[in-house]
Amino acid sequence: MLNYVRDVVVYFIFFALSLYALSAIDFARFMKRGKVKEIQILYILLSLALGFLAGSFLIGILNRGF
């Protein structure tokens, strides 16, 4: 049970970190004008994907006992 709580906390932390890191990129330069909702959805999906990958990496390291 404790491992599941740890995993969820790690994923939320890395999701927040990826949101913060992706805020440095100006996605509006790469998208069409007037597509604000689409840019926001892409921003959230990229943050979820990056947070999941980084969180899975850290959880894998923690499970190995380093």
Summary of the structure (lengths in Angstrom):
residues: 66
radius of gyration: 14.9
end to end distance: 20.7
largest distance: 48.8
contacts: 149
relative contact order: 0.19
helix: 80%
strand: 0%
